């Protein structure tokens, strides 16, 4: 009886495979395939520098050690700098333009003006979609409003 169940299970598993999936697919060389979706390769492994929040250019406090930036190195985590404090977070990309950044954990340096940091962290957590135009990363909220503009300098 166990042999019969084993044979049925193996036969069932063999019929569930998609023979077309064994074919080599031609993919866009500017795309990265992850989570079963195509993700623009331009998104990953670049330092995206914050230049605009909610339609306004950012003005940095002179005490900021680094320019606020985001770096996505893989499809599950991200990091960067909020301006004075470094941060890490979880990231989930579920479609070619869908992004969810959550669980932001930042260092707690005593910095004079944390308004840009607070607004940048809030924008990251509210981002739901992204779009890349040349060297610009645009983050939009769930209402499709542009909430952050970041640039990558070559």
N, C-alpha and C positions, 0 to 999 in steps of 0.2 A: 504494500500500500504506500509506504514512504517513497519507494523507488518511483512509483507511478506519479505521485504528487511532485517529486523532484523533476521528472521528465516533463510534466505539464508546465511547471514553473519556468524551466529553461526554454521550452518551446514558446511560451507566452512572452518571455523577455526578448527572445530573438525576433519575434514578429513585431515588437514595439519599437524597434530601432528604425530610424528613417534612413533608407539607403541613400537618399539625396544628400543627407548631411555628411556623408563620407566624401562627396565631391569637393574639389577645391573651388571655393568661391573667389571670384575676383572682388576685392574690396578697395575702397577708396584709400589711397596711400596716406591721406591726411586724416584718417580716422583711426581710433583705437577701439577695439571690440572688447567690451567687458559687460558682465551681467546680462549677456545676450543682446546687447544693444550697441549701436555705433556711437562713439563719443568722439568729438573733435580732438585730435591729438594735440592741437594747439592749447587746449585747456590745461593739460598736465605738464608738470615739471618746469613751470615758468613762475617767476615772481611777478604777481599782479599788483601794481602800486595803485593805491586809492587816490583818485583825483577829484571825485565828486560824490556827495551824499545828498539824496533827495533834491537834485537839481541845483545844488549850490556847491561851488568850488570849496574845497576844504582849506582852512587856514590852520597851520600847525603852530603849536606852542614851541618857542625856541628851546625849551627843555626836553623836547622829545628826542630820544636817542636814535630812533630809526623812523623812516617814512612808513606809515601804515601800509601793510601789504598782506597778501594772501598767496599761499603756495599749495597747490594740490599736487601731491606726489603720487597718489593712488586713488582708488575709488572708494576707500573707506575712511580715510583720515585726512585732515588738513592742518595747516598751521600757518604761522606768520607772526606779524607784529601789529598791535593795535595802535602803536605810536610810541608809547613808553614801555608797555608791557607785552611780552611775548605771549602767544596763545596756541592752544591745540584744540581740535574739535573733531567730532565725527561728521562724515559726509555721506550722503546717500544719493546716488544718481540713478533714477529709475526709468528715464527715457532720454532721448538724444538731447533734450533741452531742459530736463527737469532736475532740480538740485535741492537738497535739504541739508543744511548745516545745523548741527545741534550739539548740545553738551559742551559749549565753549568753556574752557578752563584757562585762566590767564594768571600770569605772575602778578604780584601785588606790590609793585614798586610805588614809592611815594612820589607822585608826579604832580606838578602844579595845576594843570588843566586837563581833566579827563573827559571833557565833553565830546571831543572827536572820537576818543576810544569807545565811549558808551554808545554813541550813535553808529559807529562802524560795527560793533558787536551786534547791536540791534538789527542793523541792515543784513548782516550775515545770517542771523537766525530767522529773519523774515523772508529771505530769498527763496523763491519757489521755481523760477526758471532763469536760464542764462542764455546769452547770445554772444557770439564772438564776431566782431567786425574788424578785420585787419588785426591791429595790435591792441584792440580794446575789448574788455570783458564787461558786458552789461548784465546786471542782476536786477530781476523784477520780482515784485511781491505777488501775492495771490490775486490781486486786482489788475495785474499786468502793468503796474506802474514802475517806472525806472527808479530804483532806490539807491543804486551805487554804480559808479563808473570807475573801472580800474584799467590801467594801461600796462603793457609789457614793453619795456625798452630793449631793443636788440643789443 
